[in-house]
Amino acid sequence: MDAQWKVAGTYFEACNCEAACPCVFTSPPTDGDCKALIGWHIDRGAFSDTTLDGLNAALFAYAPGHMLQTKWKVALYVDERADTQQMDALTKIFSGAAGGHLSALMPLIGEVLGVRSAAIDYRLEGKQRSLTIPQVAQMEIEAMPGQDGEDVTLSRIPFTPVPGYPTVVCRSKRLSFHDHGFDVEISKKNGFYSPFSYQS
């Protein structure tokens, strides 16, 4: 029998598209390709009998064109604080191998560049989110002010790594990724954040 699992917490992402990223509406990216970094923090989670509370994961994805019409290159980073069982669980969940919503992304992936343990510093403060992987990545976003200073949100968008929650539209202060031959340094582009919940 397949393992039963459930994880819930917060997520955010940044990419090189203008805000709001047209890829979530199944349109082409604004710059011809899409380079995105996604981070997750698990507030509560378990994979069978393995507790995952407090752990982080991050995924870099590169689509050389329309995200639904090209094959992606991806790299997965899982929290170095995880023990062997936890690392195995995080890898299965956030690669989509364990099923759940992320398994829908698997047919879009053409190449897995790598999966490795890393120090992932994930921070949430008010309307700001940040993530750092030493020598690899830095990401910082802030919610875009909308009418009357309220958040700009999108609901029921057709293409998202986090279904079921309205997402807050953000601008990036920085998106930096240097691994697997990529040299990404951008700012003032798209970002999103919201809660997330996945399960088997």
TIRO-2110 file (N, C-alpha, C; in Angstrom, 1 decimal):
// TIRO-2110
0.8, -1.2, 0.0, N, 1, A
0.0, 0.0, 0.0, CA, 1, A
0.9, 1.2, 0.0, C, 1, A
0.5, 2.2, -0.8, N, 2, A
1.3, 3.5, -0.8, CA, 2, A
1.2, 4.2, 0.5, C, 2, A
2.3, 4.9, 0.8, N, 3, A
2.3, 5.7, 2.1, CA, 3, A
1.3, 6.8, 2.0, C, 3, A
0.6, 7.0, 3.2, N, 4, A
-0.3, 8.1, 3.4, CA, 4, A
0.5, 9.3, 3.9, C, 4, A
0.3, 10.5, 3.3, N, 5, A
1.0, 11.7, 3.7, CA, 5, A
0.2, 12.9, 3.5, C, 5, A
0.6, 14.0, 4.3, N, 6, A
0.0, 15.3, 4.2, CA, 6, A
1.0, 16.3, 4.7, C, 6, A
1.1, 17.4, 3.9, N, 7, A
1.9, 18.5, 4.4, CA, 7, A
1.2, 19.8, 4.2, C, 7, A
1.4, 20.8, 5.1, N, 8, A
0.7, 22.1, 4.9, CA, 8, A
1.6, 23.2, 5.5, C, 8, A
1.6, 24.3, 4.9, N, 9, A
2.4, 25.4, 5.4, CA, 9, A
2.3, 26.6, 4.5, C, 9, A
3.4, 27.3, 4.2, N, 10, A
3.4, 28.4, 3.3, CA, 10, A
4.4, 28.2, 2.2, C, 10, A
4.1, 28.9, 1.1, N, 11, A
4.9, 28.8, -0.1, CA, 11, A
5.1, 30.2, -0.7, C, 11, A
6.2, 30.4, -1.4, N, 12, A
6.3, 31.5, -2.3, CA, 12, A
7.2, 31.2, -3.5, C, 12, A
7.1, 32.1, -4.5, N, 13, A
8.0, 31.9, -5.7, CA, 13, A
8.3, 33.2, -6.3, C, 13, A
9.3, 33.2, -7.2, N, 14, A
9.6, 34.4, -8.0, CA, 14, A
10.1, 33.9, -9.3, C, 14, A
9.9, 34.7, -10.4, N, 15, A
10.3, 34.3, -11.7, CA, 15, A
10.8, 35.5, -12.5, C, 15, A
11.2, 35.3, -13.7, N, 16, A
11.7, 36.4, -14.6, CA, 16, A
10.6, 37.1, -15.4, C, 16, A
9.3, 36.7, -15.2, N, 17, A
8.2, 37.3, -15.9, CA, 17, A
7.8, 38.6, -15.2, C, 17, A
7.2, 39.5, -16.0, N, 18, A
6.6, 40.7, -15.4, CA, 18, A
5.4, 40.2, -14.5, C, 18, A
5.1, 41.1, -13.5, N, 19, A
3.9, 40.8, -12.7, CA, 19, A
2.6, 41.3, -13.3, C, 19, A
1.5, 40.5, -13.3, N, 20, A
1.5, 39.1, -12.8, CA, 20, A
1.9, 38.2, -13.9, C, 20, A
2.7, 37.1, -13.6, N, 21, A
3.2, 36.2, -14.5, CA, 21, A
2.1, 35.6, -15.4, C, 21, A
2.2, 35.7, -16.7, N, 22, A
1.2, 35.2, -17.6, CA, 22, A
1.1, 33.7, -17.7, C, 22, A
2.2, 33.0, -17.2, N, 23, A
2.2, 31.6, -17.3, CA, 23, A
1.1, 30.9, -16.5, C, 23, A
0.7, 31.6, -15.4, N, 24, A
-0.4, 31.0, -14.5, CA, 24, A
-1.7, 31.1, -15.2, C, 24, A
-1.8, 31.9, -16.3, N, 25, A
-3.1, 31.9, -17.1, CA, 25, A
-2.9, 31.1, -18.4, C, 25, A
-1.9, 30.2, -18.4, N, 26, A
-1.5, 29.4, -19.5, CA, 26, A
-1.2, 30.2, -20.8, C, 26, A
-0.6, 31.3, -20.6, N, 27, A
-0.1, 32.2, -21.7, CA, 27, A
1.4, 32.1, -21.7, C, 27, A
2.0, 32.5, -22.8, N, 28, A
3.5, 32.5, -22.9, CA, 28, A
4.2, 33.4, -21.9, C, 28, A
5.4, 33.1, -21.5, N, 29, A
6.1, 34.0, -20.6, CA, 29, A
6.5, 35.3, -21.2, C, 29, A
6.6, 36.3, -20.4, N, 30, A
6.9, 37.6, -21.0, CA, 30, A
8.2, 37.8, -21.7, C, 30, A
9.2, 37.0, -21.3, N, 31, A
10.6, 37.1, -21.8, CA, 31, A
11.0, 36.0, -22.7, C, 31, A
10.0, 35.2, -23.2, N, 32, A
10.4, 34.1, -24.1, CA, 32, A
10.7, 32.8, -23.4, C, 32, A
11.2, 32.8, -22.1, N, 33, A
11.3, 31.6, -21.3, CA, 33, A
10.9, 32.0, -19.9, C, 33, A
10.9, 31.0, -19.0, N, 34, A
10.6, 31.2, -17.6, CA, 34, A
11.6, 30.5, -16.7, C, 34, A
12.2, 31.3, -15.8, N, 35, A
13.1, 30.8, -14.8, CA, 35, A
12.4, 31.1, -13.5, C, 35, A
12.1, 30.1, -12.7, N, 36, A
11.3, 30.3, -11.5, CA, 36, A
12.0, 29.5, -10.4, C, 36, A
11.9, 30.1, -9.2, N, 37, A
12.4, 29.4, -7.9, CA, 37, A
11.2, 29.4, -7.0, C, 37, A
10.9, 28.2, -6.5, N, 38, A
9.8, 28.0, -5.6, CA, 38, A
10.3, 27.5, -4.2, C, 38, A
9.8, 28.1, -3.2, N, 39, A
10.1, 27.6, -1.8, CA, 39, A
8.9, 27.2, -1.0, C, 39, A
9.1, 26.2, -0.2, N, 40, A
8.0, 25.7, 0.7, CA, 40, A
8.5, 25.6, 2.1, C, 40, A
7.7, 26.0, 3.1, N, 41, A
8.0, 25.7, 4.5, CA, 41, A
6.8, 24.9, 5.1, C, 41, A
7.1, 23.8, 5.6, N, 42, A
6.1, 22.9, 6.2, CA, 42, A
5.9, 23.3, 7.6, C, 42, A
4.7, 23.7, 7.9, N, 43, A
4.3, 24.0, 9.3, CA, 43, A
3.9, 22.7, 10.0, C, 43, A
3.1, 21.9, 9.3, N, 44, A
2.7, 20.6, 9.8, CA, 44, A
2.8, 19.6, 8.7, C, 44, A
3.3, 18.4, 9.0, N, 45, A
3.4, 17.4, 7.9, CA, 45, A
3.9, 16.1, 8.4, C, 45, A
3.4, 15.0, 7.7, N, 46, A
3.9, 13.7, 8.0, CA, 46, A
3.8, 12.8, 6.8, C, 46, A
4.8, 12.0, 6.6, N, 47, A
4.8, 11.0, 5.5, CA, 47, A
4.8, 9.6, 6.2, C, 47, A
3.7, 8.9, 6.2, N, 48, A
3.5, 7.7, 7.0, CA, 48, A
3.8, 8.1, 8.4, C, 48, A
4.8, 7.5, 9.0, N, 49, A
5.1, 7.8, 10.4, CA, 49, A
6.2, 8.8, 10.6, C, 49, A
6.7, 9.4, 9.5, N, 50, A
7.8, 10.3, 9.5, CA, 50, A
7.3, 11.8, 9.6, C, 50, A
7.6, 12.5, 10.7, N, 51, A
7.2, 13.8, 10.9, CA, 51, A
8.0, 14.8, 10.1, C, 51, A
7.4, 15.8, 9.5, N, 52, A
8.1, 16.7, 8.6, CA, 52, A
7.9, 18.2, 9.1, C, 52, A
7.4, 18.4, 10.2, N, 53, A
7.2, 19.7, 10.8, CA, 53, A
8.5, 20.6, 10.7, C, 53, A
8.3, 21.8, 10.2, N, 54, A
9.4, 22.8, 10.3, CA, 54, A
10.4, 22.7, 9.2, C, 54, A
10.3, 21.7, 8.3, N, 55, A
11.3, 21.5, 7.2, CA, 55, A
11.0, 22.3, 6.0, C, 55, A
12.0, 22.5, 5.1, N, 56, A
11.8, 23.4, 3.9, CA, 56, A
12.2, 22.6, 2.7, C, 56, A
11.8, 23.1, 1.5, N, 57, A
12.2, 22.5, 0.2, CA, 57, A
12.2, 23.7, -0.8, C, 57, A
12.9, 23.5, -1.8, N, 58, A
13.0, 24.5, -2.9, CA, 58, A
13.2, 23.9, -4.2, C, 58, A
12.6, 24.4, -5.3, N, 59, A
12.7, 23.9, -6.6, CA, 59, A
13.0, 25.0, -7.6, C, 59, A
14.0, 24.8, -8.4, N, 60, A
14.3, 25.7, -9.5, CA, 60, A
13.8, 25.1, -10.8, C, 60, A
13.0, 25.8, -11.6, N, 61, A
12.5, 25.3, -12.8, CA, 61, A
12.8, 26.3, -14.0, C, 61, A
13.2, 25.7, -15.1, N, 62, A
13.5, 26.5, -16.3, CA, 62, A
12.7, 25.9, -17.4, C, 62, A
11.8, 26.7, -18.0, N, 63, A
11.1, 26.3, -19.2, CA, 63, A
11.6, 27.2, -20.4, C, 63, A
12.1, 26.6, -21.5, N, 64, A
12.6, 27.3, -22.6, CA, 64, A
11.6, 28.0, -23.5, C, 64, A
10.4, 28.0, -23.1, N, 65, A
9.3, 28.6, -23.8, CA, 65, A
8.0, 28.5, -23.0, C, 65, A
6.9, 28.4, -23.7, N, 66, A
5.6, 28.2, -23.1, CA, 66, A
5.7, 27.0, -22.1, C, 66, A
5.3, 27.3, -20.9, N, 67, A
5.5, 26.2, -19.8, CA, 67, A
4.7, 25.0, -20.1, C, 67, A
3.6, 25.0, -20.8, N, 68, A
2.8, 23.8, -21.1, CA, 68, A
3.2, 23.2, -22.4, C, 68, A
4.1, 23.8, -23.2, N, 69, A
4.5, 23.3, -24.5, CA, 69, A
5.9, 22.9, -24.6, C, 69, A
6.7, 23.1, -23.6, N, 70, A
8.1, 22.8, -23.6, CA, 70, A
8.5, 21.9, -22.4, C, 70, A
9.6, 21.2, -22.5, N, 71, A
10.1, 20.4, -21.4, CA, 71, A
11.0, 21.2, -20.5, C, 71, A
10.7, 21.1, -19.2, N, 72, A
11.4, 21.9, -18.2, CA, 72, A
12.7, 21.2, -17.8, C, 72, A
13.7, 22.0, -17.3, N, 73, A
14.8, 21.5, -16.5, CA, 73, A
14.5, 21.9, -15.0, C, 73, A
14.7, 21.0, -14.1, N, 74, A
14.4, 21.3, -12.7, CA, 74, A
15.6, 20.8, -11.8, C, 74, A
15.7, 21.5, -10.7, N, 75, A
16.6, 21.1, -9.6, CA, 75, A
15.9, 21.2, -8.3, C, 75, A
16.0, 20.2, -7.5, N, 76, A
15.3, 20.1, -6.2, CA, 76, A
16.3, 20.2, -5.0, C, 76, A
16.0, 21.0, -4.0, N, 77, A
16.8, 21.2, -2.8, CA, 77, A
16.0, 20.9, -1.6, C, 77, A
16.4, 20.0, -0.8, N, 78, A
15.7, 19.6, 0.4, CA, 78, A
16.5, 19.9, 1.7, C, 78, A
15.8, 20.2, 2.7, N, 79, A
16.4, 20.7, 4.0, CA, 79, A
17.5, 19.8, 4.5, C, 79, A
18.7, 20.4, 4.7, N, 80, A
19.8, 19.6, 5.3, CA, 80, A
19.6, 19.1, 6.7, C, 80, A
18.6, 19.7, 7.4, N, 81, A
18.3, 19.3, 8.8, CA, 81, A
17.5, 18.0, 8.8, C, 81, A
17.0, 17.5, 7.6, N, 82, A
16.2, 16.3, 7.5, CA, 82, A
17.1, 15.1, 7.7, C, 82, A
16.6, 14.1, 8.4, N, 83, A
17.3, 12.8, 8.5, CA, 83, A
17.0, 12.0, 7.2, C, 83, A
17.6, 10.8, 7.2, N, 84, A
17.4, 10.0, 5.9, CA, 84, A
16.0, 9.8, 5.5, C, 84, A
15.2, 9.4, 6.5, N, 85, A
13.7, 9.2, 6.2, CA, 85, A
13.0, 10.4, 5.8, C, 85, A
13.3, 11.5, 6.5, N, 86, A
12.7, 12.8, 6.1, CA, 86, A
13.1, 13.3, 4.7, C, 86, A
14.4, 13.1, 4.4, N, 87, A
14.9, 13.5, 3.1, CA, 87, A
14.2, 12.7, 2.0, C, 87, A
14.1, 11.4, 2.2, N, 88, A
13.4, 10.6, 1.3, CA, 88, A
12.0, 11.1, 1.1, C, 88, A
11.3, 11.4, 2.2, N, 89, A
9.9, 11.8, 2.1, CA, 89, A
9.8, 13.2, 1.4, C, 89, A
10.6, 14.1, 1.7, N, 90, A
10.6, 15.4, 1.0, CA, 90, A
10.9, 15.3, -0.4, C, 90, A
11.8, 14.5, -0.8, N, 91, A
12.2, 14.3, -2.2, CA, 91, A
11.0, 13.7, -3.0, C, 91, A
10.3, 12.7, -2.4, N, 92, A
9.2, 12.1, -3.1, CA, 92, A
8.0, 13.1, -3.2, C, 92, A
7.7, 13.9, -2.1, N, 93, A
6.6, 14.8, -2.2, CA, 93, A
6.8, 15.9, -3.2, C, 93, A
8.0, 16.6, -3.1, N, 94, A
8.2, 17.8, -3.9, CA, 94, A
8.7, 17.5, -5.3, C, 94, A
9.0, 16.3, -5.6, N, 95, A
9.3, 15.9, -7.0, CA, 95, A
8.0, 15.4, -7.7, C, 95, A
7.0, 15.2, -6.9, N, 96, A
5.8, 14.6, -7.4, CA, 96, A
5.7, 13.1, -7.5, C, 96, A
6.8, 12.5, -7.0, N, 97, A
6.8, 11.0, -7.1, CA, 97, A
5.9, 10.3, -6.1, C, 97, A
5.5, 11.1, -5.1, N, 98, A
4.6, 10.5, -4.1, CA, 98, A
3.1, 10.7, -4.4, C, 98, A
2.8, 11.3, -5.6, N, 99, A
1.5, 11.6, -6.0, CA, 99, A
1.1, 13.0, -5.5, C, 99, A
-0.2, 13.2, -5.4, N, 100, A
-0.7, 14.5, -4.9, CA, 100, A
-0.6, 15.5, -6.1, C, 100, A
-0.8, 16.8, -5.8, N, 101, A
-0.9, 17.8, -6.9, CA, 101, A
0.4, 17.9, -7.7, C, 101, A
1.5, 17.9, -7.0, N, 102, A
2.8, 18.1, -7.8, CA, 102, A
3.1, 17.0, -8.8, C, 102, A
2.4, 15.8, -8.7, N, 103, A
2.6, 14.8, -9.7, CA, 103, A
2.1, 15.2, -11.0, C, 103, A
1.2, 16.2, -11.1, N, 104, A
0.8, 16.7, -12.4, CA, 104, A
1.9, 17.4, -13.2, C, 104, A
2.9, 17.9, -12.5, N, 105, A
4.0, 18.5, -13.2, CA, 105, A
5.0, 17.6, -13.8, C, 105, A
5.0, 16.3, -13.4, N, 106, A
6.0, 15.4, -13.8, CA, 106, A
6.1, 15.2, -15.3, C, 106, A
4.9, 15.2, -16.1, N, 107, A
5.0, 15.0, -17.5, CA, 107, A
5.6, 16.3, -18.2, C, 107, A
5.7, 17.4, -17.5, N, 108, A
6.3, 18.6, -18.1, CA, 108, A
7.8, 18.6, -17.9, C, 108, A
8.4, 17.8, -17.1, N, 109, A
9.8, 17.8, -16.8, CA, 109, A
10.6, 16.9, -17.8, C, 109, A
11.5, 17.6, -18.5, N, 110, A
12.4, 16.9, -19.4, CA, 110, A
13.7, 16.4, -18.8, C, 110, A
14.2, 17.1, -17.8, N, 111, A
15.5, 16.8, -17.3, CA, 111, A
15.5, 17.2, -15.8, C, 111, A
15.9, 16.3, -14.9, N, 112, A
16.2, 16.6, -13.5, CA, 112, A
17.7, 16.9, -13.4, C, 112, A
18.0, 18.1, -13.1, N, 113, A
19.4, 18.5, -13.0, CA, 113, A
20.1, 18.0, -11.8, C, 113, A
19.3, 17.8, -10.7, N, 114, A
19.9, 17.3, -9.5, CA, 114, A
18.9, 17.4, -8.3, C, 114, A
19.1, 16.5, -7.3, N, 115, A
18.4, 16.6, -6.1, CA, 115, A
19.4, 16.5, -5.0, C, 115, A
19.4, 17.5, -4.1, N, 116, A
20.4, 17.5, -3.1, CA, 116, A
20.0, 18.1, -1.8, C, 116, A
20.7, 17.8, -0.7, N, 117, A
20.4, 18.4, 0.6, CA, 117, A
21.1, 19.7, 0.6, C, 117, A
20.5, 20.7, 1.3, N, 118, A
21.1, 22.1, 1.3, CA, 118, A
20.5, 22.8, 2.5, C, 118, A
21.3, 23.8, 3.0, N, 119, A
20.8, 24.7, 4.0, CA, 119, A
19.8, 25.6, 3.4, C, 119, A
18.5, 25.6, 3.8, N, 120, A
17.5, 26.5, 3.2, CA, 120, A
17.0, 27.4, 4.3, C, 120, A
17.3, 28.6, 4.2, N, 121, A
16.8, 29.6, 5.2, CA, 121, A
15.5, 30.3, 4.6, C, 121, A
14.4, 29.9, 5.1, N, 122, A
13.1, 30.4, 4.7, CA, 122, A
12.5, 31.3, 5.7, C, 122, A
12.2, 32.6, 5.3, N, 123, A
11.7, 33.6, 6.2, CA, 123, A
10.4, 34.2, 5.8, C, 123, A
9.5, 34.5, 6.7, N, 124, A
8.2, 35.1, 6.5, CA, 124, A
8.1, 36.3, 7.5, C, 124, A
7.9, 37.5, 6.9, N, 125, A
7.7, 38.6, 7.8, CA, 125, A
6.7, 39.6, 7.2, C, 125, A
5.5, 39.7, 7.7, N, 126, A
4.5, 40.6, 7.2, CA, 126, A
4.2, 40.2, 5.7, C, 126, A
4.4, 41.2, 4.9, N, 127, A
4.1, 41.0, 3.4, CA, 127, A
5.4, 40.7, 2.7, C, 127, A
6.4, 40.3, 3.4, N, 128, A
7.7, 39.9, 2.7, CA, 128, A
8.0, 38.5, 2.9, C, 128, A
8.7, 37.9, 2.0, N, 129, A
9.2, 36.5, 2.1, CA, 129, A
10.6, 36.5, 1.5, C, 129, A
11.4, 35.6, 2.1, N, 130, A
12.8, 35.5, 1.6, CA, 130, A
13.3, 34.1, 1.8, C, 130, A
14.2, 33.7, 0.9, N, 131, A
14.8, 32.3, 1.0, CA, 131, A
16.2, 32.4, 0.5, C, 131, A
17.1, 31.8, 1.2, N, 132, A
18.5, 31.7, 0.9, CA, 132, A
19.0, 30.3, 0.9, C, 132, A
19.7, 29.9, -0.1, N, 133, A
20.5, 28.7, -0.1, CA, 133, A
21.9, 29.1, -0.4, C, 133, A
22.8, 29.0, 0.6, N, 134, A
24.2, 29.5, 0.4, CA, 134, A
24.9, 29.1, -0.9, C, 134, A
25.5, 30.0, -1.6, N, 135, A
26.2, 29.8, -2.8, CA, 135, A
25.3, 29.3, -4.0, C, 135, A
24.0, 29.3, -3.8, N, 136, A
23.1, 28.8, -4.8, CA, 136, A
22.1, 29.8, -5.2, C, 136, A
21.3, 30.3, -4.2, N, 137, A
20.1, 31.1, -4.5, CA, 137, A
19.8, 32.1, -3.4, C, 137, A
19.2, 33.2, -3.8, N, 138, A
18.6, 34.1, -2.9, CA, 138, A
17.3, 34.6, -3.6, C, 138, A
16.2, 34.7, -2.8, N, 139, A
15.0, 35.1, -3.3, CA, 139, A
14.3, 36.0, -2.3, C, 139, A
13.8, 37.2, -2.7, N, 140, A
13.1, 38.0, -1.8, CA, 140, A
12.0, 38.7, -2.5, C, 140, A
10.8, 38.6, -2.0, N, 141, A
9.6, 39.3, -2.7, CA, 141, A
8.8, 40.0, -1.6, C, 141, A
8.0, 41.0, -2.1, N, 142, A
7.1, 41.7, -1.3, CA, 142, A
5.8, 41.9, -2.0, C, 142, A
4.7, 41.8, -1.2, N, 143, A
3.3, 42.0, -1.8, CA, 143, A
3.2, 43.3, -2.5, C, 143, A
2.6, 43.3, -3.6, N, 144, A
2.3, 44.5, -4.4, CA, 144, A
1.1, 45.3, -3.8, C, 144, A
1.2, 46.6, -3.5, N, 145, A
0.0, 47.3, -2.9, CA, 145, A
-1.1, 47.4, -4.0, C, 145, A
-2.3, 47.1, -3.6, N, 146, A
-3.4, 47.3, -4.5, CA, 146, A
-4.3, 48.4, -4.0, C, 146, A
-5.6, 48.4, -4.4, N, 147, A
-6.5, 49.4, -4.0, CA, 147, A
-6.6, 49.6, -2.5, C, 147, A
-6.6, 50.8, -2.1, N, 148, A
-6.7, 51.1, -0.6, CA, 148, A
-5.6, 50.4, 0.2, C, 148, A
-4.4, 50.1, -0.5, N, 149, A
-3.3, 49.4, 0.2, CA, 149, A
-3.5, 48.0, 0.5, C, 149, A
-4.6, 47.4, 0.0, N, 150, A
-4.9, 46.0, 0.2, CA, 150, A
-4.0, 45.1, -0.7, C, 150, A
-3.9, 43.8, -0.4, N, 151, A
-3.1, 42.9, -1.3, CA, 151, A
-3.9, 42.7, -2.6, C, 151, A
-3.1, 42.6, -3.7, N, 152, A
-3.6, 42.1, -4.9, CA, 152, A
-3.6, 40.6, -4.9, C, 152, A
-4.8, 40.0, -5.2, N, 153, A
-4.8, 38.5, -5.1, CA, 153, A
-5.4, 38.0, -6.4, C, 153, A
-5.1, 36.7, -6.7, N, 154, A
-5.6, 36.0, -7.8, CA, 154, A
-6.2, 34.7, -7.2, C, 154, A
-7.4, 34.3, -7.7, N, 155, A
-8.1, 33.1, -7.2, CA, 155, A
-8.4, 32.2, -8.4, C, 155, A
-8.3, 30.9, -8.1, N, 156, A
-8.7, 29.9, -9.1, CA, 156, A
-8.0, 30.0, -10.4, C, 156, A
-6.7, 30.4, -10.3, N, 157, A
-5.9, 30.5, -11.5, CA, 157, A
-5.7, 29.1, -12.1, C, 157, A
-5.6, 28.9, -13.4, N, 158, A
-5.6, 27.6, -14.0, CA, 158, A
-4.3, 26.8, -13.8, C, 158, A
-3.2, 27.5, -13.7, N, 159, A
-1.9, 26.8, -13.6, CA, 159, A
-1.1, 27.3, -12.5, C, 159, A
-1.0, 26.5, -11.4, N, 160, A
-0.4, 26.9, -10.2, CA, 160, A
0.2, 25.7, -9.4, C, 160, A
1.3, 25.9, -8.7, N, 161, A
1.8, 24.8, -7.9, CA, 161, A
1.0, 24.6, -6.6, C, 161, A
0.2, 25.6, -6.3, N, 162, A
-0.6, 25.6, -5.0, CA, 162, A
-2.1, 25.9, -5.3, C, 162, A
-2.8, 24.8, -5.6, N, 163, A
-4.3, 25.0, -5.8, CA, 163, A
-5.0, 25.2, -4.5, C, 163, A
-6.2, 25.8, -4.6, N, 164, A
-7.1, 25.9, -3.5, CA, 164, A
-6.9, 27.1, -2.6, C, 164, A
-6.0, 28.0, -2.9, N, 165, A
-5.8, 29.2, -2.1, CA, 165, A
-5.6, 30.4, -3.0, C, 165, A
-6.2, 31.5, -2.6, N, 166, A
-5.9, 32.8, -3.4, CA, 166, A
-4.4, 33.1, -3.2, C, 166, A
-3.8, 33.5, -4.2, N, 167, A
-2.3, 33.9, -4.2, CA, 167, A
-2.2, 35.4, -4.2, C, 167, A
-1.2, 35.9, -3.4, N, 168, A
-0.9, 37.3, -3.3, CA, 168, A
0.1, 37.6, -4.4, C, 168, A
-0.2, 38.6, -5.2, N, 169, A
0.7, 39.1, -6.3, CA, 169, A
1.8, 40.0, -5.7, C, 169, A
3.1, 39.7, -6.0, N, 170, A
4.2, 40.4, -5.5, CA, 170, A
5.2, 40.9, -6.5, C, 170, A
6.1, 41.7, -6.1, N, 171, A
7.3, 42.0, -7.0, CA, 171, A
8.5, 41.5, -6.2, C, 171, A
9.5, 41.0, -7.0, N, 172, A
10.7, 40.6, -6.4, CA, 172, A
11.6, 41.7, -6.1, C, 172, A
12.3, 41.6, -5.0, N, 173, A
13.4, 42.5, -4.7, CA, 173, A
14.7, 41.9, -5.3, C, 173, A
14.7, 40.5, -5.3, N, 174, A
15.8, 39.9, -5.9, CA, 174, A
15.5, 38.4, -6.1, C, 174, A
15.9, 37.9, -7.3, N, 175, A
15.9, 36.5, -7.6, CA, 175, A
17.3, 36.2, -8.2, C, 175, A
18.0, 35.4, -7.4, N, 176, A
19.4, 35.0, -7.8, CA, 176, A
19.5, 33.5, -7.7, C, 176, A
20.0, 32.9, -8.8, N, 177, A
20.2, 31.4, -8.8, CA, 177, A
21.5, 31.1, -9.6, C, 177, A
22.4, 30.4, -9.0, N, 178, A
23.7, 30.1, -9.7, CA, 178, A
24.0, 28.6, -9.4, C, 178, A
23.5, 27.8, -10.2, N, 179, A
23.8, 26.3, -10.1, CA, 179, A
23.5, 25.7, -11.4, C, 179, A
24.1, 24.5, -11.7, N, 180, A
23.8, 23.8, -12.9, CA, 180, A
23.9, 24.6, -14.2, C, 180, A
24.9, 25.5, -14.2, N, 181, A
25.1, 26.3, -15.4, CA, 181, A
24.3, 27.5, -15.6, C, 181, A
23.3, 27.8, -14.6, N, 182, A
22.4, 28.9, -14.7, CA, 182, A
23.1, 30.1, -14.0, C, 182, A
22.8, 31.3, -14.5, N, 183, A
23.4, 32.5, -13.9, CA, 183, A
22.3, 33.6, -13.9, C, 183, A
21.4, 33.5, -13.0, N, 184, A
20.2, 34.3, -12.9, CA, 184, A
20.3, 35.4, -11.9, C, 184, A
20.2, 36.6, -12.3, N, 185, A
20.2, 37.8, -11.4, CA, 185, A
19.2, 38.8, -11.9, C, 185, A
18.0, 38.8, -11.2, N, 186, A
17.0, 39.7, -11.7, CA, 186, A
16.3, 40.4, -10.4, C, 186, A
15.5, 41.4, -10.7, N, 187, A
14.8, 42.1, -9.6, CA, 187, A
13.6, 42.8, -10.3, C, 187, A
12.6, 43.2, -9.4, N, 188, A
11.4, 43.9, -9.9, CA, 188, A
10.6, 43.1, -10.9, C, 188, A
10.6, 41.8, -10.7, N, 189, A
9.8, 41.0, -11.6, CA, 189, A
8.7, 40.3, -10.7, C, 189, A
8.1, 39.2, -11.2, N, 190, A
6.9, 38.6, -10.6, CA, 190, A
7.3, 37.8, -9.3, C, 190, A
6.3, 37.8, -8.4, N, 191, A
6.3, 36.9, -7.3, CA, 191, A
4.9, 36.6, -6.8, C, 191, A
4.8, 35.4, -6.1, N, 192, A
3.5, 35.0, -5.5, CA, 192, A
3.8, 34.4, -4.2, C, 192, A
2.8, 34.5, -3.3, N, 193, A
2.8, 33.7, -2.0, CA, 193, A
1.4, 33.4, -1.6, C, 193, A
1.3, 32.3, -0.8, N, 194, A
0.1, 31.8, -0.3, CA, 194, A
0.4, 30.7, 0.7, C, 194, A
-0.7, 30.2, 1.4, N, 195, A
-0.6, 28.9, 2.1, CA, 195, A
-0.5, 27.8, 1.1, C, 195, A
-0.2, 26.6, 1.5, N, 196, A
-0.3, 25.4, 0.7, CA, 196, A
-0.7, 24.2, 1.5, C, 196, A
-1.3, 23.3, 0.8, N, 197, A
-1.6, 22.0, 1.5, CA, 197, A
-1.6, 20.9, 0.4, C, 197, A
-0.8, 19.9, 0.6, N, 198, A
-0.8, 18.8, -0.4, CA, 198, A
-1.0, 17.5, 0.4, C, 198, A
-1.6, 16.5, -0.2, N, 199, A
-1.8, 15.2, 0.4, CA, 199, A
-1.8, 14.1, -0.6, C, 199, A
-1.6, 12.9, -0.1, N, 200, A
-1.7, 11.7, -1.0, CA, 200, A
-3.1, 11.4, -1.4, C, 200, A
END
